Structure formats: structure tokens, C-alpha cells
């Protein structure tokens, strides 16, 4: 994203959507059964390589790296520091796993 400089982007932690290959692949690893009348695909969680918090940090890392790349001065340093903290969180969570 640093190279393409999109005006807008979205980023999320991957989740299985019913009817997809990913859903079939991870269905046996769902953390809990959900009531489909009150939940959505986005709420499905499954056992992953790392703890969920690792992926939360990864999203923060990407968001702040992109923000730092788009700004300068104080704003650049603010986002750069946040990305470094998020990267540290990723390393911490990976070691704790």
C-alpha cells in the first residue's frame, strides 16, 4: 500500500464466510458455535497460529505504517511510534504463544 498510495483502503482480520473454501477449511477449528439468527460471519473465530491479539496488533501496525507514509512532521512520528509499538506487540504475542 505504500507503493500504490490508495485513497481509501480497508483491512481486517480474516474471517470465514459460509460457503467459501476458507469456511470449510477452518470449520473444525471454530472456537464456539454461534447462533446464526443473532450473529454474522465476522463474529466467527477459529483457532489460529497465534493468539487473536497478535492479529489485532498486525492490523494496527499496517494502519499506522500507511498513515506515517502519508504524513510528515509530528504526525509522521506519532504514527511511526504507534507502528513500532504494534510491531512490538506482535513479537510479544508470538513469543507468548
C-alpha positions in Angstrom: 0.0 0.0 0.0 3.0 2.3 0.5 3.8 1.9 -3.2 0.2 2.2 -4.6 -0.9 5.0 -2.3 -4.7 4.2 -2.4 -7.0 7.0 -1.4 -9.0 4.5 0.7 -8.4 1.0 1.9 -9.9 -1.4 4.4 -8.1 -4.0 6.5 -9.5 -6.6 8.8 -8.6 -9.9 10.4 -9.6 -12.7 8.0 -12.8 -14.5 8.9 -14.6 -17.4 7.2 -17.7 -16.7 5.2 -20.1 -19.6 4.9 -19.9 -21.2 1.5 -16.2 -20.4 0.9 -13.2 -22.7 0.9 -11.8 -20.9 4.0 -15.0 -21.7 5.9 -14.7 -25.4 5.0 -11.0 -25.4 5.8 -11.4 -23.9 9.4 -14.9 -25.1 10.3 -13.5 -27.8 12.6 -11.4 -25.2 14.5 -14.3 -22.8 15.4 -13.9 -21.5 18.9 -17.6 -21.7 19.7 -20.9 -22.4 17.9 -22.8 -19.2 17.0 -26.5 -18.6 16.8 -26.9 -17.5 13.2 -30.1 -15.6 14.0 -28.1 -13.1 16.1 -24.6 -13.2 14.7 -22.7 -12.6 11.4 -19.8 -14.3 9.7 -17.5 -11.5 11.0 -18.0 -12.9 14.6 -16.8 -16.4 13.8 -13.5 -17.0 15.5 -11.3 -20.1 15.0 -8.0 -21.4 16.4 -5.2 -19.6 14.5 -1.5 -19.9 14.5 -1.2 -17.0 17.0 -3.5 -15.5 19.6 -6.2 -13.1 18.3 -4.3 -10.2 19.9 -1.3 -10.8 17.6 -3.6 -10.1 14.6 -5.1 -7.1 16.3 -1.5 -5.7 16.6 -0.8 -6.6 13.0 -3.8 -4.5 11.8 -2.6 -1.6 14.0 0.8 -1.9 12.5 -0.3 -1.7 8.9 -2.8 1.1 9.6 -0.1 3.2 11.3 2.6 2.4 8.8 0.3 3.6 6.0 -0.6 6.7 8.0 3.0 7.5 8.6 3.8 7.2 4.9 1.1 9.7 4.1 2.1 12.4 6.6 5.1 14.4 7.7 6.3 16.2 10.8 4.7 15.4 14.2 2.0 13.3 12.6 4.6 11.1 10.9 6.4 10.5 14.2 3.1 9.8 16.1 2.1 7.1 13.6 5.6 5.7 13.3 5.8 5.3 17.1 2.4 3.6 17.1 3.6 1.2 14.4 6.7 0.4 16.4 4.6 -0.3 19.5 2.2 -2.5 17.4 5.2 -4.4 15.9 6.5 -5.0 19.4 3.1 -6.3 20.5 3.2 -8.7 17.6 6.6 -10.0 18.7 5.4 -10.3 22.3 2.3 -12.2 21.4 4.2 -14.5 19.1 6.7 -15.4 21.9 3.8 -16.0 24.3 2.2 -18.5 22.0 
